[in-house]
Amino acid sequence: MDLIMIVASKLYEDGRLSSGQAAELTGLSKRAFIELLGKYNVSVFGDSLDDLKSDIANA
């Protein structure tokens, strides 16, 4: 399970899979997948801090 989760979390982090697709790949529910992302040092919030600051400034 760890290897599949590592691959799925990396693909999710890179934006190549949605959270639902990555969850399906791992055999977990979407909620369980999202809850485990922190263990693999992946943020649920894909944008960097600079991107978020830019979005706020442009709002």
C-alpha positions as CSV (number, residue, x, y, z in Angstrom):
1,M,0.0,0.0,0.0
2,D,2.8,2.4,0.8
3,L,4.3,2.3,-2.7
4,I,0.9,2.9,-4.3
5,M,0.2,5.7,-1.9
6,I,3.6,7.3,-2.7
7,V,3.0,7.2,-6.4
8,A,-0.6,8.4,-6.1
9,S,0.3,11.3,-3.8
10,K,3.1,12.4,-6.2
11,L,0.8,12.2,-9.2
12,Y,-1.8,14.2,-7.2
13,E,0.9,16.8,-6.1
14,D,2.0,17.2,-9.7
15,G,-1.6,17.8,-10.8
16,R,-1.6,14.7,-13.0
17,L,-4.4,13.1,-11.0
18,S,-7.4,14.6,-9.1
19,S,-7.9,13.6,-5.5
20,G,-10.7,11.3,-6.6
21,Q,-8.5,9.6,-9.2
22,A,-5.6,9.2,-6.8
23,A,-8.0,7.8,-4.1
24,E,-9.3,5.3,-6.6
25,L,-5.8,4.2,-7.6
26,T,-5.0,3.5,-3.9
27,G,-8.3,1.8,-3.2
28,L,-9.1,4.4,-0.5
29,S,-12.1,6.7,-0.2
30,K,-11.4,10.3,-1.3
31,R,-11.6,11.4,2.3
32,A,-9.1,8.8,3.6
33,F,-6.7,9.6,0.7
34,I,-6.8,13.3,1.6
35,E,-6.3,12.6,5.3
36,L,-3.2,10.5,4.5
37,L,-1.5,13.2,2.3
38,G,0.2,14.9,5.2
39,K,2.0,11.7,6.1
40,Y,3.6,11.8,2.6
41,N,4.4,15.6,2.9
42,V,1.8,16.5,0.3
43,S,-0.5,19.5,0.8
44,V,-4.1,19.3,-0.1
45,F,-3.7,22.9,-1.2
46,G,-1.7,22.6,-4.4
47,D,-0.9,26.3,-4.8
48,S,2.4,27.7,-3.5
49,L,2.3,30.5,-1.0
50,D,3.5,32.9,-3.7
51,D,0.6,31.8,-6.0
52,L,-1.9,32.4,-3.2
53,K,-0.5,35.8,-2.4
54,S,-0.7,36.7,-6.1
55,D,-4.3,35.5,-6.3
56,I,-5.2,37.6,-3.2
57,A,-3.5,40.7,-4.7
58,N,-5.4,40.3,-8.0
59,A,-8.8,39.7,-6.3
